[in-house]
Structure formats: C-alpha cells, structure tokens
Amino acid sequence: MAKILVADDEPDLEILIKQKFRQKIREKEYEFVFAVNGNDALDKISQHSDIDILLSDINMPEMDGLTLLSKMNESSPLIKSVIVSAYGDMDNIRTAMNRGAFDFITKPINFEDLALTIEKTLKYVLQIRDTLNAIKENNILKLYVDETVINFMSGHEFESSLMVNENIEASVAFIDICGFTSISESESPDKVVNMLNSYFDIIVKEIIDQGGYIDKFIGDAIMAVFKGDFHIDRAIDSCISIRSKINSIPNLPDKISFKPKVAIGINSGEMISGNIGSANLRRLDYTVIGDTVNTAQRLQSAAEPDQILISESVYKKIKESFNCLKRGEVNLKNKSNPVSIFEVME
C-alpha cells in the first residue's frame, strides 16, 4: 500500500481527496496522511516512516511548501514531492524543481491528472527503492562472500551462479557533468555534494525511465548500461533527455557562477559482464568491461559540453532513427588509427 502525505491548509482538500480516491483507499492501495503546513508535514513524516509521496501546496502558514522541499531534501530524500498550487508561474515551478520537486500541478486540481501523476511518481519511487535494495543486498553480500558462507547458503550452484561471467550485447553511456571540479574548489562540501546529488537525481531518472541501470558513479560522472531490445535507441533517447533536463535547470545565484552542462559518450557492442575486484578484500563489482566500454569513456572525454558523441559503428545502426552530424576523426587512447565520430543532435 502506498502512503501519501498531503500538506495543504485548505480544509476542503482533505474531503475532496478522500472522495476522489475512495476506491483506492477502500481497496487499501493508497493511504493518505494530512498536514496543514510544512511544520506539521515534517512531524507527520517523523511519525510515518513509510511515506512514499508528498503532495504540497506552496502558500501555507508557519512553513511554506518551498521551504518544506528544502527540509525534505535534507531529512527524507527518498520521498518524492509533487507541488499542487495555484502559484503556477515559471519562477515558482523552477524554484520547486531546483529544490527537488518531482512534478508540479496547478490549482484548481484536475483530479484525473493528479491520479496519473501519483501513479507516475509511485512508479519512480518504487524503482529507486528497488535499486537501493539491490545495491544494499549486493554490498552486504560482497562483505561476507567467501567459500564457507556461499556453501552454507546454497551450495555449489549458488557459487557458480554468483561467479558467472559472460559476453553480452549492450550499450554503455558515460555522462559527465562538465566543469564541476571548479565548484568543489570554491564552495562548501555540503553545498557541493547536495548540488551534485540533485544533478545525479535528474540523470538517474532518465536512465531508469529508458530501462537502463547505473553501473557506477565515477566522481562527477555516471556510467550507465542498457541491455535488451533496442538498447542503442534507448541509451540515446535517455541521453538526449538528460541533456535537455540538465539544460533546463535554472541559473544558480549570482555568487555561484556555474551552469551545469553534460558531455556524453555512447558506444554499443559486445562486452564482458562479470564480477570484477579483489577476492582478498572481498570487494567485487558486477560490471561490464572491454573495448566497447573503454571507447564509450574516451568518446565522453572527447565530447564538448552539450555534446553526445557516438562511434561510426553505432551511427550506422541508428542513422535512420536519429539526426547525427559527422564531427571528423579523433585519436583515442589505445586506438592505432583515428576514429570517426558523430554527434547526436536534437
């Protein structure tokens, strides 16, 4: 059952929501918790640790919705917020999105739109939680996996399945936030980490929406892998959307002269998938390696801000589906001959 917190000082809204979602409530699909302002919402969150979504007005007494968003980012980053407000001007929308809002609905409320938004937000929350649970389970497993424990858990079959290494066909994308190192030299660690995490949150959403997964975070870059049907197309669609979403982030205050841009490299082909690391340290990463992966990373290194670069072999596979421009030839590390590269346009 999904638990949804509604923060709004309008008393009629609680009645309306209970009426409009009475079937979901009766069938125990949704449970609603109500708060009259931001302070009350934070109290309710402390009382209900399993809240999935926050629906919040902006204009409320004691603590407004935008302040609540800031507090939520610090205390409850897994709860996704949807602003529901009559203040639908672009400044409020941008401020809300920059403080972590997942979506924005204007009043008077279209309850059909609200229902679809709740479903979409819940789907994203569940994807994030599934990913975190998988990471947690994987990290715990990596700490304790030795021969004795593996044999105790499931015998030889478990050991064999855990250590399977295979060749796969997939696409890999490296997404780098350009120039972020300079921010880390001039701003406080808390501000740097919060900014980076907010950018990563945007990027991760677009990757997950296209069925990709995060292989690893590398400093201020992300390595993503796409497998299955149409993996090349999904990887490129994801990266085009990432570029658009990052470019739509509003400018930071004047004292921080930084506007985020991404440089992206994508490659596709055969790669090795397996557990890579140190058995002595009991630290293994299930990842992909090989020339296809290395080339994607080097394409990203060659990309300028706002560029999505692909290899010629990828271009030949997707040229009928995407608008691309040839950008000449570049020398990539460990490649004996120059490589033709193409830029994916809008």
N, C-alpha and C positions, 0 to 999 in steps of 0.2 A: 504494500500500500504506500502510495506517495503522500508525503506530508508537505503542505503548502502553507507558508506564513503570509498573511495579508496585513500590511501596515498602512492604515488609512484612517483619518479622523472623521470620515463621513459615516454616520451610524447606519444609513440605508444600504451601504455597500455590502455589509455582512449579510443582510437579509437577501439582497439580490443574488449574491454568490451562492448562498445556501439553496435558493430556489433554482437557479440556472444549472447547478451541478448536483441536484438532489439525487439523480440516478447514480452518478459516480460515488457519491457519499454513501448511498444506501447499499451499493454493491461493494463497498469498502475498497474502492480503487483510489479514492482521494480522501484525505483528512485535512481539514482547514483549521488553522490557528489564527486568531485575530489580535492585532495590536493597534493602539490609537496614535502612536507616534514612534519615532526612532528609538527613544529610550525604552519604551515598552517592548518594541521588537527585539532589542538586544536581550532584555530579560526573558522573553519567550524563547529565544534561541538557547539561552543558558538552561532553560527548563526542558527543552525538547532537543536532544542531541541528534535526532534523526530527520531534521527538516531538510528537504531537498531544494525547494524553490522559495524565493521571496518575491511577492508582488507588492510594490511600494509606490505610494504617492510621493510627490516632491514636496509640496507645501503642507507641512504638518507642524503643530506646536511642539515646543521643547527641543526636538531634534528633527530637522527636515530629512527628506529622502536622500539627497546628495551626500549629506554628512553621514547618514547611515551606511551608504555604499562604501565610503572610506573606512568606516569602522569594521564593516563586514570583511573587507579585503584583508584586514589585519587579523581578525579573530576567527572567521569562518570562510576560508577561501573556496571550499567545495560547494557552498550554497550558491546557486546561480540566481541572479536578480533580474527581474523584469520591471521596468518603470511603467506605472499606469498613472498618467497625469494629464490634466488639462493644459499644462505648460508644454506644448509640443513644438516650441521654437527650436531652431537648429542649435543655438548656444546650449540650451538645456540638454538636448539629445547628445551633443558632442561631450559635454561635461560628464553626463551619466555613463556614456560608453567608455570614456577615458578612465572612469573610476571603477570599471569592471562590469557594468550592466550587460546582460546577455541580449536583451531586446527592449523595445520601447513601444508602448501602446498609448494612444491618446484617448482622453475622455471627450464626449460620452462613450462608454465602453461598448464596442461591438463584441458581444459575448461569443459569437461564433469564431471571431478572430482570436479572442482570448483563449478559447478552448484549444485551438490549433497551436497557439504559441506555447501554452502549458505542455502540450504533448511533445512539441519540438524540443523544449527546454529539458523536459524529463529525459528524453532520449539521450541528449548530450550529457546530462548528469550521470546517467547510468553507464554511458561509455567511459567517462572519466573514472568513475569508481571501479569499473571492471578492469581498466588499465592499471590503476593504482593497486588493486588487489593482486593482479598478476605480477606486478613489479615486487610487491611485498613478499608474495609467496616465493618468487624466484630468488630474491635476495636472501630470504631465510634458508631456502634450500641450498644456496651456494655456500652459506656459512657452515653447514653441517654435513654436506655430502662427502662421505668417504665410503670406502668399500663396506665397512661394517654396518653403517646406517642404511646404505642402499639395500644390502642383502636383507637386513631386518625388515625394511619397509615392504619390498615386493619381490625380492629375489633377483635372479639374473635378468629376467625380462625387463624389469624396471631400469636396471643399469644399462642395458642395451638401448632402450628407447631414449634414455636421458642423453646418451653419448652419440646419438645418430648424427652423422654429418652427411650432407647430400649436396648435389648440384641442383640449382633451381634456376628458372627463368623469372626474372623480376626487374623492376625499375627502382632506381635509387636516386634520391634528391638530397643535395646539400643546400641548406638555406642559411645564409649568413646575414646578420644584422650589421650593416656597414658602419664603420667608424665608432662603434660602441666603446671601444677601448679608451678613447679620449674622454668619454664621460666618467669612466671609472677613476680617472686621474684627478678629476676636479670636483666630484660630488661625494657625499657620504655613502658608506657601504649600504646602509638601509635603503637609501633612495635608488642606488644603482641596481640592487637586487630586485626591488619592487618594480622598477621600470622594466628590467629585463624579463621578469616573470610575466608582466602584463603583455609584453610583445609575444612571448612564447605561448601564452594562453590563446592569443588570436591565431597564431600559426598552427598550433596543435589542433584546434577546432577544424580548420580547413583540411588538414591531413586526414583526420578521423572521418570527416564527412565524405571523403572520397575513398574510404576503405583502406587507407594506409595506416601504418603504425610507426611509432617513434622508436628507432633503433637506439639512438643515444643523443644526449646533449653534449656538445663539444664547445665549452666556453660560451661564446655568444652565437653559436651556430647549432643547427639541428640536422641530424641525419635521419631521413625517413625512407621507408621501404614500402613498395606497393607490389603485391602478388595477386595472382588470379587473372580472371578475364579482363581484357582491355587495361592492363596495368600501366602501360605507357600513357594512354589517354588520360587515365585518372590521375596519374602523377602530374601531368602537365596542367590539367584543369585545376588541380589543387594549388599548384604554384602560381598560376595566373590569379586565382582568387586571393592567395596570400599577398601577392604584390599589390593588388587593389585595396585590400583591407588595411595593410600597413600604410599605404599612401593616404588613406582617408583619416588616419589618426590626426587630431588637431595639433597645431603647434604647441610646444611647451611654453611656459612663461619665458619672458624675455631674458631673464637671468640664466636660463639654460638654453644655449644656442645649439640645439640638437633636433633634427627632424629625421625619424627613422626611415631607412631605405633597406631593401634586401637585394642581395646578389645571389643568384641561384644557378646551380649546375645540375643537370639531369642526364642520366645515362641508363641504358637498358640492355639486358642480355643475360648471359649465363654467369652465375656467381656461386660461391661455396657458402652454404649455410651450416653453421655448427657452433659448438661451444669453444670459445677462444679465451685463453687466460692461463693462469698458473695453478696447477693442481696443488703445488706445495702451499700456496697461500689460500687455497680453497676459494678462489675468486675466478669465476668463469662468466663470460658474457655470451649469450646466444645471439650471434650477429652474422653479418654477411661480409665476405672478403673476396678479393680477386681484382683483376684488371678492370672489369666493368665499374666496380666501386671506386677504385683509385682514379679512374678517368673522370667520374662524376665530381669527385672532390677537386680535381685540377681544373675542370671546367668552371666550377664555382670560384676558384681562385682567380681565374681569368676574367670573370664577369665584372662589369661595372655596376654601380648602384642602379637598381631598376631593371637590370638585365636578367633574362633567363636563357642560358646557353645550353645547347644540346649538340651531340656529335652528329656527323653526317649519316651514320648508320641509323640513328634514331630519326633524323629528318626524313629519310627515305620511307620509313614506316608510317609517319604521321602527316606527311606533307599535304595530303588531301583533306585533312581534318583541321589543321591549324595554319594560321598565317605566319610564315617564318621568313627571315631575311638572312642571306649568307653574309657573314662578317669576316670572311677571309680565312687565313690559316694562322695558327699559333703553334709555338713549340711548347709541348707539355713534357713535364719531367718523366724520364724513363721511356719516352717515345723517340725512336730514332729519326722519324720523319715528321714534318709539320702536319698538323691535324686540321682539317676543315671544320669550322664551327658555324652554327646557325643560331640566330636569336629568335625566340618565340615572342611574337607581338601580341597585341590585344586580340 
